Amino acid sequence: MKSLIRILLALTSLLLPLGAEEAKLEEGFVALFDGKTLDGWKINESPAAFSIEDGAIKANGDRCHLFYEGKVNGAKFKDFELRLDVMTRKSSNGGVFIHTVYQKDGWPSGYEIQVNNTQGDPQKSGGLYNTVKNLEPFEDDKWMTYVIIVKEGTVIVRVNDKELVNYKTEPGKSKLLADGGTLAIQAHDKGSTTLYKNIRIKVAK
């Protein structure tokens, strides 16, 4: 019994530092979601479409969007690096919008980074919707690491370290706002469930 206790204590001592390290934000990044509440976020059309599940934002319900309106950088981001973890359930569609503004209804402005692996839309996770398409799906029920970068008019998207988008916007045609915009998460429909966690951002100086 004493040997078992010693082994368990040793394992605990190894695991605790790892957990503490994982909880730290990368240098220069600020959290946009506390993992517990929707503080700093505003839902438009269907409030019931968003909830918290196991430390993640769960999107499931009639078309609706959740806009960031918190204190970080006045909720306006021009050049930045956004990192988050995303998961899709089977036959689910969703999205992350950048350079958008809050609106009461409808599809948001700005660029949408697609979230979809097995739903019918051929545009799959990580593509810049209707702009730079990704047709190769990732897997449902597994967390995907999204990195979204906007730098001097170029939009870069990586999913699981795979670069899917490196798009230089054209003057006069760009959906990027001159002074930057906020972020939004999409609830696509009642048949779609997508989840988002570890949402953090580094704003360019």
PyMOL commands that place a pseudoatom at each C-alpha (Angstrom):
pseudoatom trace, name=CA, resn=MET, resi=1, chain=A, elem=C, hetatm=0, pos=[0.000, 0.000, 0.000]
pseudoatom trace, name=CA, resn=LYS, resi=2, chain=A, elem=C, hetatm=0, pos=[2.809, 2.409, 0.917]
pseudoatom trace, name=CA, resn=SER, resi=3, chain=A, elem=C, hetatm=0, pos=[4.504, 1.709, -2.412]
pseudoatom trace, name=CA, resn=LEU, resi=4, chain=A, elem=C, hetatm=0, pos=[1.259, 2.462, -4.240]
pseudoatom trace, name=CA, resn=ILE, resi=5, chain=A, elem=C, hetatm=0, pos=[0.852, 5.749, -2.373]
pseudoatom trace, name=CA, resn=ARG, resi=6, chain=A, elem=C, hetatm=0, pos=[4.423, 6.758, -3.244]
pseudoatom trace, name=CA, resn=ILE, resi=7, chain=A, elem=C, hetatm=0, pos=[3.783, 6.006, -6.908]
pseudoatom trace, name=CA, resn=LEU, resi=8, chain=A, elem=C, hetatm=0, pos=[0.553, 8.030, -6.906]
pseudoatom trace, name=CA, resn=LEU, resi=9, chain=A, elem=C, hetatm=0, pos=[2.273, 10.986, -5.238]
pseudoatom trace, name=CA, resn=ALA, resi=10, chain=A, elem=C, hetatm=0, pos=[5.079, 10.851, -7.775]
pseudoatom trace, name=CA, resn=LEU, resi=11, chain=A, elem=C, hetatm=0, pos=[2.605, 10.812, -10.656]
pseudoatom trace, name=CA, resn=THR, resi=12, chain=A, elem=C, hetatm=0, pos=[0.716, 13.740, -9.135]
pseudoatom trace, name=CA, resn=SER, resi=13, chain=A, elem=C, hetatm=0, pos=[3.894, 15.768, -8.833]
pseudoatom trace, name=CA, resn=LEU, resi=14, chain=A, elem=C, hetatm=0, pos=[4.590, 15.158, -12.520]
pseudoatom trace, name=CA, resn=LEU, resi=15, chain=A, elem=C, hetatm=0, pos=[1.094, 16.023, -13.704]
pseudoatom trace, name=CA, resn=LEU, resi=16, chain=A, elem=C, hetatm=0, pos=[0.543, 19.218, -11.712]
pseudoatom trace, name=CA, resn=PRO, resi=17, chain=A, elem=C, hetatm=0, pos=[3.255, 21.313, -13.375]
pseudoatom trace, name=CA, resn=LEU, resi=18, chain=A, elem=C, hetatm=0, pos=[2.008, 20.210, -16.793]
pseudoatom trace, name=CA, resn=GLY, resi=19, chain=A, elem=C, hetatm=0, pos=[-1.517, 21.337, -16.011]
pseudoatom trace, name=CA, resn=ALA, resi=20, chain=A, elem=C, hetatm=0, pos=[-0.273, 24.637, -14.642]
pseudoatom trace, name=CA, resn=GLU, resi=21, chain=A, elem=C, hetatm=0, pos=[1.814, 25.208, -17.783]
pseudoatom trace, name=CA, resn=GLU, resi=22, chain=A, elem=C, hetatm=0, pos=[-1.126, 24.456, -20.084]
pseudoatom trace, name=CA, resn=ALA, resi=23, chain=A, elem=C, hetatm=0, pos=[-3.254, 27.021, -18.247]
pseudoatom trace, name=CA, resn=LYS, resi=24, chain=A, elem=C, hetatm=0, pos=[-0.822, 29.847, -19.021]
pseudoatom trace, name=CA, resn=LEU, resi=25, chain=A, elem=C, hetatm=0, pos=[-1.422, 32.169, -21.959]
pseudoatom trace, name=CA, resn=GLU, resi=26, chain=A, elem=C, hetatm=0, pos=[1.262, 32.507, -24.575]
pseudoatom trace, name=CA, resn=GLU, resi=27, chain=A, elem=C, hetatm=0, pos=[3.310, 35.703, -24.335]
pseudoatom trace, name=CA, resn=GLY, resi=28, chain=A, elem=C, hetatm=0, pos=[1.380, 38.710, -25.600]
pseudoatom trace, name=CA, resn=PHE, resi=29, chain=A, elem=C, hetatm=0, pos=[-1.983, 36.917, -25.769]
pseudoatom trace, name=CA, resn=VAL, resi=30, chain=A, elem=C, hetatm=0, pos=[-5.127, 37.907, -23.870]
pseudoatom trace, name=CA, resn=ALA, resi=31, chain=A, elem=C, hetatm=0, pos=[-8.108, 35.628, -23.195]
pseudoatom trace, name=CA, resn=LEU, resi=32, chain=A, elem=C, hetatm=0, pos=[-11.450, 36.629, -24.724]
pseudoatom trace, name=CA, resn=PHE, resi=33, chain=A, elem=C, hetatm=0, pos=[-13.469, 33.854, -23.050]
pseudoatom trace, name=CA, resn=ASP, resi=34, chain=A, elem=C, hetatm=0, pos=[-13.272, 32.866, -19.387]
pseudoatom trace, name=CA, resn=GLY, resi=35, chain=A, elem=C, hetatm=0, pos=[-14.460, 29.296, -19.914]
pseudoatom trace, name=CA, resn=LYS, resi=36, chain=A, elem=C, hetatm=0, pos=[-17.411, 29.787, -17.567]
pseudoatom trace, name=CA, resn=THR, resi=37, chain=A, elem=C, hetatm=0, pos=[-19.642, 32.608, -18.785]
pseudoatom trace, name=CA, resn=LEU, resi=38, chain=A, elem=C, hetatm=0, pos=[-20.447, 34.655, -21.878]
pseudoatom trace, name=CA, resn=ASP, resi=39, chain=A, elem=C, hetatm=0, pos=[-19.274, 37.848, -20.186]
pseudoatom trace, name=CA, resn=GLY, resi=40, chain=A, elem=C, hetatm=0, pos=[-18.003, 40.218, -22.853]
pseudoatom trace, name=CA, resn=TRP, resi=41, chain=A, elem=C, hetatm=0, pos=[-20.037, 38.569, -25.605]
pseudoatom trace, name=CA, resn=LYS, resi=42, chain=A, elem=C, hetatm=0, pos=[-23.412, 39.603, -27.054]
pseudoatom trace, name=CA, resn=ILE, resi=43, chain=A, elem=C, hetatm=0, pos=[-25.927, 37.304, -28.772]
pseudoatom trace, name=CA, resn=ASN, resi=44, chain=A, elem=C, hetatm=0, pos=[-28.211, 38.689, -31.465]
pseudoatom trace, name=CA, resn=GLU, resi=45, chain=A, elem=C, hetatm=0, pos=[-31.188, 36.757, -32.873]
pseudoatom trace, name=CA, resn=SER, resi=46, chain=A, elem=C, hetatm=0, pos=[-31.628, 33.578, -30.803]
pseudoatom trace, name=CA, resn=PRO, resi=47, chain=A, elem=C, hetatm=0, pos=[-30.216, 33.723, -27.254]
pseudoatom trace, name=CA, resn=ALA, resi=48, chain=A, elem=C, hetatm=0, pos=[-30.935, 30.024, -26.658]
pseudoatom trace, name=CA, resn=ALA, resi=49, chain=A, elem=C, hetatm=0, pos=[-28.483, 29.092, -29.440]
pseudoatom trace, name=CA, resn=PHE, resi=50, chain=A, elem=C, hetatm=0, pos=[-25.432, 29.638, -27.231]
pseudoatom trace, name=CA, resn=SER, resi=51, chain=A, elem=C, hetatm=0, pos=[-24.483, 28.003, -23.939]
pseudoatom trace, name=CA, resn=ILE, resi=52, chain=A, elem=C, hetatm=0, pos=[-21.439, 26.875, -21.963]
pseudoatom trace, name=CA, resn=GLU, resi=53, chain=A, elem=C, hetatm=0, pos=[-20.527, 23.177, -21.991]
pseudoatom trace, name=CA, resn=ASP, resi=54, chain=A, elem=C, hetatm=0, pos=[-17.413, 21.758, -20.303]
pseudoatom trace, name=CA, resn=GLY, resi=55, chain=A, elem=C, hetatm=0, pos=[-15.498, 25.023, -20.539]
pseudoatom trace, name=CA, resn=ALA, resi=56, chain=A, elem=C, hetatm=0, pos=[-16.448, 25.712, -24.147]
pseudoatom trace, name=CA, resn=ILE, resi=57, chain=A, elem=C, hetatm=0, pos=[-18.944, 27.903, -25.979]
pseudoatom trace, name=CA, resn=LYS, resi=58, chain=A, elem=C, hetatm=0, pos=[-21.542, 25.603, -27.525]
pseudoatom trace, name=CA, resn=ALA, resi=59, chain=A, elem=C, hetatm=0, pos=[-23.400, 26.817, -30.622]
pseudoatom trace, name=CA, resn=ASN, resi=60, chain=A, elem=C, hetatm=0, pos=[-26.611, 24.980, -31.470]
pseudoatom trace, name=CA, resn=GLY, resi=61, chain=A, elem=C, hetatm=0, pos=[-29.884, 26.540, -32.587]
pseudoatom trace, name=CA, resn=ASP, resi=62, chain=A, elem=C, hetatm=0, pos=[-31.561, 28.766, -35.131]
pseudoatom trace, name=CA, resn=ARG, resi=63, chain=A, elem=C, hetatm=0, pos=[-29.254, 31.088, -37.061]
pseudoatom trace, name=CA, resn=CYS, resi=64, chain=A, elem=C, hetatm=0, pos=[-27.606, 33.377, -34.566]
pseudoatom trace, name=CA, resn=HIS, resi=65, chain=A, elem=C, hetatm=0, pos=[-24.277, 35.050, -33.919]
pseudoatom trace, name=CA, resn=LEU, resi=66, chain=A, elem=C, hetatm=0, pos=[-22.295, 35.737, -30.777]
pseudoatom trace, name=CA, resn=PHE, resi=67, chain=A, elem=C, hetatm=0, pos=[-20.256, 38.955, -31.019]
pseudoatom trace, name=CA, resn=TYR, resi=68, chain=A, elem=C, hetatm=0, pos=[-17.306, 39.895, -28.839]
pseudoatom trace, name=CA, resn=GLU, resi=69, chain=A, elem=C, hetatm=0, pos=[-18.039, 43.200, -27.094]
pseudoatom trace, name=CA, resn=GLY, resi=70, chain=A, elem=C, hetatm=0, pos=[-15.619, 42.929, -24.168]
pseudoatom trace, name=CA, resn=LYS, resi=71, chain=A, elem=C, hetatm=0, pos=[-12.891, 45.234, -22.894]
pseudoatom trace, name=CA, resn=VAL, resi=72, chain=A, elem=C, hetatm=0, pos=[-9.912, 43.811, -24.782]
pseudoatom trace, name=CA, resn=ASN, resi=73, chain=A, elem=C, hetatm=0, pos=[-8.694, 46.496, -27.211]
pseudoatom trace, name=CA, resn=GLY, resi=74, chain=A, elem=C, hetatm=0, pos=[-12.137, 48.072, -27.133]
pseudoatom trace, name=CA, resn=ALA, resi=75, chain=A, elem=C, hetatm=0, pos=[-13.451, 45.008, -29.023]
pseudoatom trace, name=CA, resn=LYS, resi=76, chain=A, elem=C, hetatm=0, pos=[-11.837, 46.310, -32.204]
pseudoatom trace, name=CA, resn=PHE, resi=77, chain=A, elem=C, hetatm=0, pos=[-9.090, 44.299, -33.847]
pseudoatom trace, name=CA, resn=LYS, resi=78, chain=A, elem=C, hetatm=0, pos=[-7.240, 45.347, -37.009]
pseudoatom trace, name=CA, resn=ASP, resi=79, chain=A, elem=C, hetatm=0, pos=[-3.997, 43.378, -37.204]
pseudoatom trace, name=CA, resn=PHE, resi=80, chain=A, elem=C, hetatm=0, pos=[-3.881, 40.413, -34.833]
pseudoatom trace, name=CA, resn=GLU, resi=81, chain=A, elem=C, hetatm=0, pos=[-3.333, 36.727, -34.217]
pseudoatom trace, name=CA, resn=LEU, resi=82, chain=A, elem=C, hetatm=0, pos=[-6.370, 34.852, -32.935]
pseudoatom trace, name=CA, resn=ARG, resi=83, chain=A, elem=C, hetatm=0, pos=[-6.013, 31.345, -31.511]
pseudoatom trace, name=CA, resn=LEU, resi=84, chain=A, elem=C, hetatm=0, pos=[-8.807, 29.018, -30.438]
pseudoatom trace, name=CA, resn=ASP, resi=85, chain=A, elem=C, hetatm=0, pos=[-9.795, 25.377, -30.279]
pseudoatom trace, name=CA, resn=VAL, resi=86, chain=A, elem=C, hetatm=0, pos=[-12.810, 24.295, -32.330]
pseudoatom trace, name=CA, resn=MET, resi=87, chain=A, elem=C, hetatm=0, pos=[-14.831, 21.078, -32.494]
pseudoatom trace, name=CA, resn=THR, resi=88, chain=A, elem=C, hetatm=0, pos=[-17.630, 19.946, -34.789]
pseudoatom trace, name=CA, resn=ARG, resi=89, chain=A, elem=C, hetatm=0, pos=[-20.216, 17.274, -34.151]
pseudoatom trace, name=CA, resn=LYS, resi=90, chain=A, elem=C, hetatm=0, pos=[-21.464, 15.115, -37.021]
pseudoatom trace, name=CA, resn=SER, resi=91, chain=A, elem=C, hetatm=0, pos=[-23.141, 17.012, -39.887]
pseudoatom trace, name=CA, resn=SER, resi=92, chain=A, elem=C, hetatm=0, pos=[-22.524, 20.397, -38.260]
pseudoatom trace, name=CA, resn=ASN, resi=93, chain=A, elem=C, hetatm=0, pos=[-21.777, 23.789, -39.781]
pseudoatom trace, name=CA, resn=GLY, resi=94, chain=A, elem=C, hetatm=0, pos=[-20.511, 26.929, -38.086]
pseudoatom trace, name=CA, resn=GLY, resi=95, chain=A, elem=C, hetatm=0, pos=[-18.035, 29.736, -38.484]
pseudoatom trace, name=CA, resn=VAL, resi=96, chain=A, elem=C, hetatm=0, pos=[-15.823, 32.407, -36.968]
pseudoatom trace, name=CA, resn=PHE, resi=97, chain=A, elem=C, hetatm=0, pos=[-16.159, 35.948, -38.331]
pseudoatom trace, name=CA, resn=ILE, resi=98, chain=A, elem=C, hetatm=0, pos=[-13.405, 38.563, -38.259]
pseudoatom trace, name=CA, resn=HIS, resi=99, chain=A, elem=C, hetatm=0, pos=[-13.506, 42.302, -38.977]
pseudoatom trace, name=CA, resn=THR, resi=100, chain=A, elem=C, hetatm=0, pos=[-17.230, 42.383, -38.333]
pseudoatom trace, name=CA, resn=VAL, resi=101, chain=A, elem=C, hetatm=0, pos=[-19.619, 44.603, -36.349]
pseudoatom trace, name=CA, resn=TYR, resi=102, chain=A, elem=C, hetatm=0, pos=[-22.588, 43.760, -34.165]
pseudoatom trace, name=CA, resn=GLN, resi=103, chain=A, elem=C, hetatm=0, pos=[-25.899, 43.564, -35.986]
pseudoatom trace, name=CA, resn=LYS, resi=104, chain=A, elem=C, hetatm=0, pos=[-29.336, 42.532, -34.752]
pseudoatom trace, name=CA, resn=ASP, resi=105, chain=A, elem=C, hetatm=0, pos=[-29.972, 39.870, -37.404]
pseudoatom trace, name=CA, resn=GLY, resi=106, chain=A, elem=C, hetatm=0, pos=[-28.779, 38.397, -40.673]
pseudoatom trace, name=CA, resn=TRP, resi=107, chain=A, elem=C, hetatm=0, pos=[-25.359, 37.151, -41.747]
pseudoatom trace, name=CA, resn=PRO, resi=108, chain=A, elem=C, hetatm=0, pos=[-22.497, 39.302, -40.421]
pseudoatom trace, name=CA, resn=SER, resi=109, chain=A, elem=C, hetatm=0, pos=[-20.149, 41.404, -42.501]
pseudoatom trace, name=CA, resn=GLY, resi=110, chain=A, elem=C, hetatm=0, pos=[-16.433, 40.685, -42.639]
pseudoatom trace, name=CA, resn=TYR, resi=111, chain=A, elem=C, hetatm=0, pos=[-14.712, 37.409, -43.473]
pseudoatom trace, name=CA, resn=GLU, resi=112, chain=A, elem=C, hetatm=0, pos=[-15.968, 34.049, -42.233]
pseudoatom trace, name=CA, resn=ILE, resi=113, chain=A, elem=C, hetatm=0, pos=[-13.548, 31.256, -41.413]
pseudoatom trace, name=CA, resn=GLN, resi=114, chain=A, elem=C, hetatm=0, pos=[-15.478, 28.081, -42.056]
pseudoatom trace, name=CA, resn=VAL, resi=115, chain=A, elem=C, hetatm=0, pos=[-16.211, 25.426, -39.413]
pseudoatom trace, name=CA, resn=ASN, resi=116, chain=A, elem=C, hetatm=0, pos=[-17.581, 22.281, -41.098]
pseudoatom trace, name=CA, resn=ASN, resi=117, chain=A, elem=C, hetatm=0, pos=[-16.258, 18.771, -41.583]
pseudoatom trace, name=CA, resn=THR, resi=118, chain=A, elem=C, hetatm=0, pos=[-19.208, 16.520, -42.510]
pseudoatom trace, name=CA, resn=GLN, resi=119, chain=A, elem=C, hetatm=0, pos=[-22.147, 18.843, -43.138]
pseudoatom trace, name=CA, resn=GLY, resi=120, chain=A, elem=C, hetatm=0, pos=[-23.340, 19.079, -46.766]
pseudoatom trace, name=CA, resn=ASP, resi=121, chain=A, elem=C, hetatm=0, pos=[-21.630, 22.355, -47.656]
pseudoatom trace, name=CA, resn=PRO, resi=122, chain=A, elem=C, hetatm=0, pos=[-18.509, 21.398, -49.671]
pseudoatom trace, name=CA, resn=GLN, resi=123, chain=A, elem=C, hetatm=0, pos=[-16.501, 24.210, -48.067]
pseudoatom trace, name=CA, resn=LYS, resi=124, chain=A, elem=C, hetatm=0, pos=[-14.713, 22.679, -45.090]
pseudoatom trace, name=CA, resn=SER, resi=125, chain=A, elem=C, hetatm=0, pos=[-13.027, 23.831, -41.893]
pseudoatom trace, name=CA, resn=GLY, resi=126, chain=A, elem=C, hetatm=0, pos=[-10.401, 26.525, -42.169]
pseudoatom trace, name=CA, resn=GLY, resi=127, chain=A, elem=C, hetatm=0, pos=[-11.369, 27.955, -45.528]
pseudoatom trace, name=CA, resn=LEU, resi=128, chain=A, elem=C, hetatm=0, pos=[-12.150, 31.632, -45.986]
pseudoatom trace, name=CA, resn=TYR, resi=129, chain=A, elem=C, hetatm=0, pos=[-15.792, 31.268, -46.937]
pseudoatom trace, name=CA, resn=ASN, resi=130, chain=A, elem=C, hetatm=0, pos=[-16.509, 31.872, -50.637]
pseudoatom trace, name=CA, resn=THR, resi=131, chain=A, elem=C, hetatm=0, pos=[-13.029, 33.381, -50.990]
pseudoatom trace, name=CA, resn=VAL, resi=132, chain=A, elem=C, hetatm=0, pos=[-10.368, 30.703, -50.410]
pseudoatom trace, name=CA, resn=LYS, resi=133, chain=A, elem=C, hetatm=0, pos=[-12.040, 27.301, -50.205]
pseudoatom trace, name=CA, resn=ASN, resi=134, chain=A, elem=C, hetatm=0, pos=[-10.791, 24.250, -48.346]
pseudoatom trace, name=CA, resn=LEU, resi=135, chain=A, elem=C, hetatm=0, pos=[-12.457, 21.083, -49.672]
pseudoatom trace, name=CA, resn=GLU, resi=136, chain=A, elem=C, hetatm=0, pos=[-10.635, 18.574, -47.426]
pseudoatom trace, name=CA, resn=PRO, resi=137, chain=A, elem=C, hetatm=0, pos=[-12.403, 17.920, -44.102]
pseudoatom trace, name=CA, resn=PHE, resi=138, chain=A, elem=C, hetatm=0, pos=[-10.856, 17.363, -40.718]
pseudoatom trace, name=CA, resn=GLU, resi=139, chain=A, elem=C, hetatm=0, pos=[-12.523, 15.024, -38.197]
pseudoatom trace, name=CA, resn=ASP, resi=140, chain=A, elem=C, hetatm=0, pos=[-15.682, 15.502, -36.160]
pseudoatom trace, name=CA, resn=ASP, resi=141, chain=A, elem=C, hetatm=0, pos=[-15.544, 15.110, -32.374]
pseudoatom trace, name=CA, resn=LYS, resi=142, chain=A, elem=C, hetatm=0, pos=[-11.887, 16.120, -32.214]
pseudoatom trace, name=CA, resn=TRP, resi=143, chain=A, elem=C, hetatm=0, pos=[-10.538, 19.506, -31.172]
pseudoatom trace, name=CA, resn=MET, resi=144, chain=A, elem=C, hetatm=0, pos=[-8.961, 21.456, -34.031]
pseudoatom trace, name=CA, resn=THR, resi=145, chain=A, elem=C, hetatm=0, pos=[-6.447, 24.219, -33.319]
pseudoatom trace, name=CA, resn=TYR, resi=146, chain=A, elem=C, hetatm=0, pos=[-7.272, 27.353, -35.313]
pseudoatom trace, name=CA, resn=VAL, resi=147, chain=A, elem=C, hetatm=0, pos=[-4.799, 30.170, -35.866]
pseudoatom trace, name=CA, resn=ILE, resi=148, chain=A, elem=C, hetatm=0, pos=[-6.198, 33.215, -37.680]
pseudoatom trace, name=CA, resn=ILE, resi=149, chain=A, elem=C, hetatm=0, pos=[-3.837, 36.065, -38.542]
pseudoatom trace, name=CA, resn=VAL, resi=150, chain=A, elem=C, hetatm=0, pos=[-4.582, 39.431, -40.100]
pseudoatom trace, name=CA, resn=LYS, resi=151, chain=A, elem=C, hetatm=0, pos=[-1.497, 41.440, -41.027]
pseudoatom trace, name=CA, resn=GLU, resi=152, chain=A, elem=C, hetatm=0, pos=[-1.372, 44.452, -43.327]
pseudoatom trace, name=CA, resn=GLY, resi=153, chain=A, elem=C, hetatm=0, pos=[-4.279, 43.324, -45.478]
pseudoatom trace, name=CA, resn=THR, resi=154, chain=A, elem=C, hetatm=0, pos=[-3.370, 39.635, -45.601]
pseudoatom trace, name=CA, resn=VAL, resi=155, chain=A, elem=C, hetatm=0, pos=[-5.485, 36.920, -43.953]
pseudoatom trace, name=CA, resn=ILE, resi=156, chain=A, elem=C, hetatm=0, pos=[-3.755, 33.688, -42.941]
pseudoatom trace, name=CA, resn=VAL, resi=157, chain=A, elem=C, hetatm=0, pos=[-5.562, 30.646, -41.519]
pseudoatom trace, name=CA, resn=ARG, resi=158, chain=A, elem=C, hetatm=0, pos=[-3.961, 27.505, -40.122]
pseudoatom trace, name=CA, resn=VAL, resi=159, chain=A, elem=C, hetatm=0, pos=[-5.813, 24.483, -38.739]
pseudoatom trace, name=CA, resn=ASN, resi=160, chain=A, elem=C, hetatm=0, pos=[-3.785, 21.883, -36.849]
pseudoatom trace, name=CA, resn=ASP, resi=161, chain=A, elem=C, hetatm=0, pos=[-0.636, 23.651, -38.112]
pseudoatom trace, name=CA, resn=LYS, resi=162, chain=A, elem=C, hetatm=0, pos=[-1.733, 23.231, -41.742]
pseudoatom trace, name=CA, resn=GLU, resi=163, chain=A, elem=C, hetatm=0, pos=[-1.870, 26.520, -43.647]
pseudoatom trace, name=CA, resn=LEU, resi=164, chain=A, elem=C, hetatm=0, pos=[-5.119, 26.672, -45.626]
pseudoatom trace, name=CA, resn=VAL, resi=165, chain=A, elem=C, hetatm=0, pos=[-5.375, 30.382, -46.373]
pseudoatom trace, name=CA, resn=ASN, resi=166, chain=A, elem=C, hetatm=0, pos=[-2.799, 33.031, -47.240]
pseudoatom trace, name=CA, resn=TYR, resi=167, chain=A, elem=C, hetatm=0, pos=[-4.940, 35.647, -48.904]
pseudoatom trace, name=CA, resn=LYS, resi=168, chain=A, elem=C, hetatm=0, pos=[-3.845, 39.151, -49.824]
pseudoatom trace, name=CA, resn=THR, resi=169, chain=A, elem=C, hetatm=0, pos=[-6.932, 41.334, -49.993]
pseudoatom trace, name=CA, resn=GLU, resi=170, chain=A, elem=C, hetatm=0, pos=[-7.421, 43.745, -52.879]
pseudoatom trace, name=CA, resn=PRO, resi=171, chain=A, elem=C, hetatm=0, pos=[-7.915, 47.476, -52.270]
pseudoatom trace, name=CA, resn=GLY, resi=172, chain=A, elem=C, hetatm=0, pos=[-11.503, 48.426, -52.954]
pseudoatom trace, name=CA, resn=LYS, resi=173, chain=A, elem=C, hetatm=0, pos=[-12.687, 44.820, -52.681]
pseudoatom trace, name=CA, resn=SER, resi=174, chain=A, elem=C, hetatm=0, pos=[-11.472, 43.917, -49.212]
pseudoatom trace, name=CA, resn=LYS, resi=175, chain=A, elem=C, hetatm=0, pos=[-13.924, 43.076, -46.429]
pseudoatom trace, name=CA, resn=LEU, resi=176, chain=A, elem=C, hetatm=0, pos=[-11.349, 44.133, -43.851]
pseudoatom trace, name=CA, resn=LEU, resi=177, chain=A, elem=C, hetatm=0, pos=[-12.415, 47.283, -42.037]
pseudoatom trace, name=CA, resn=ALA, resi=178, chain=A, elem=C, hetatm=0, pos=[-9.997, 50.204, -42.124]
pseudoatom trace, name=CA, resn=ASP, resi=179, chain=A, elem=C, hetatm=0, pos=[-10.011, 50.578, -38.338]
pseudoatom trace, name=CA, resn=GLY, resi=180, chain=A, elem=C, hetatm=0, pos=[-10.588, 46.904, -37.543]
pseudoatom trace, name=CA, resn=GLY, resi=181, chain=A, elem=C, hetatm=0, pos=[-13.674, 45.134, -36.243]
pseudoatom trace, name=CA, resn=THR, resi=182, chain=A, elem=C, hetatm=0, pos=[-14.836, 42.610, -33.717]
pseudoatom trace, name=CA, resn=LEU, resi=183, chain=A, elem=C, hetatm=0, pos=[-15.183, 38.813, -33.814]
pseudoatom trace, name=CA, resn=ALA, resi=184, chain=A, elem=C, hetatm=0, pos=[-18.299, 36.662, -33.983]
pseudoatom trace, name=CA, resn=ILE, resi=185, chain=A, elem=C, hetatm=0, pos=[-19.119, 32.975, -33.588]
pseudoatom trace, name=CA, resn=GLN, resi=186, chain=A, elem=C, hetatm=0, pos=[-21.902, 31.451, -35.657]
pseudoatom trace, name=CA, resn=ALA, resi=187, chain=A, elem=C, hetatm=0, pos=[-24.762, 29.167, -34.675]
pseudoatom trace, name=CA, resn=HIS, resi=188, chain=A, elem=C, hetatm=0, pos=[-25.781, 27.865, -38.111]
pseudoatom trace, name=CA, resn=ASP, resi=189, chain=A, elem=C, hetatm=0, pos=[-28.943, 25.816, -37.496]
pseudoatom trace, name=CA, resn=LYS, resi=190, chain=A, elem=C, hetatm=0, pos=[-30.624, 23.489, -34.972]
pseudoatom trace, name=CA, resn=GLY, resi=191, chain=A, elem=C, hetatm=0, pos=[-29.013, 20.461, -36.588]
pseudoatom trace, name=CA, resn=SER, resi=192, chain=A, elem=C, hetatm=0, pos=[-25.490, 21.814, -36.136]
pseudoatom trace, name=CA, resn=THR, resi=193, chain=A, elem=C, hetatm=0, pos=[-23.432, 21.719, -32.947]
pseudoatom trace, name=CA, resn=THR, resi=194, chain=A, elem=C, hetatm=0, pos=[-20.018, 23.378, -32.841]
pseudoatom trace, name=CA, resn=LEU, resi=195, chain=A, elem=C, hetatm=0, pos=[-17.829, 24.178, -29.824]
pseudoatom trace, name=CA, resn=TYR, resi=196, chain=A, elem=C, hetatm=0, pos=[-15.171, 26.832, -29.162]
pseudoatom trace, name=CA, resn=LYS, resi=197, chain=A, elem=C, hetatm=0, pos=[-12.699, 27.198, -26.285]
pseudoatom trace, name=CA, resn=ASN, resi=198, chain=A, elem=C, hetatm=0, pos=[-9.321, 28.664, -25.342]
pseudoatom trace, name=CA, resn=ILE, resi=199, chain=A, elem=C, hetatm=0, pos=[-10.125, 31.817, -27.301]
pseudoatom trace, name=CA, resn=ARG, resi=200, chain=A, elem=C, hetatm=0, pos=[-7.239, 34.265, -27.049]
pseudoatom trace, name=CA, resn=ILE, resi=201, chain=A, elem=C, hetatm=0, pos=[-5.793, 37.082, -29.136]
pseudoatom trace, name=CA, resn=LYS, resi=202, chain=A, elem=C, hetatm=0, pos=[-2.575, 38.991, -29.625]
pseudoatom trace, name=CA, resn=VAL, resi=203, chain=A, elem=C, hetatm=0, pos=[-3.088, 42.451, -31.047]
pseudoatom trace, name=CA, resn=ALA, resi=204, chain=A, elem=C, hetatm=0, pos=[-0.371, 43.921, -33.248]
pseudoatom trace, name=CA, resn=LYS, resi=205, chain=A, elem=C, hetatm=0, pos=[1.310, 46.968, -31.734]
for i in range(1, 205): cmd.bond("trace and resi %d" % i, "trace and resi %d" % (i + 1))
show_as sticks, trace
zoom trace
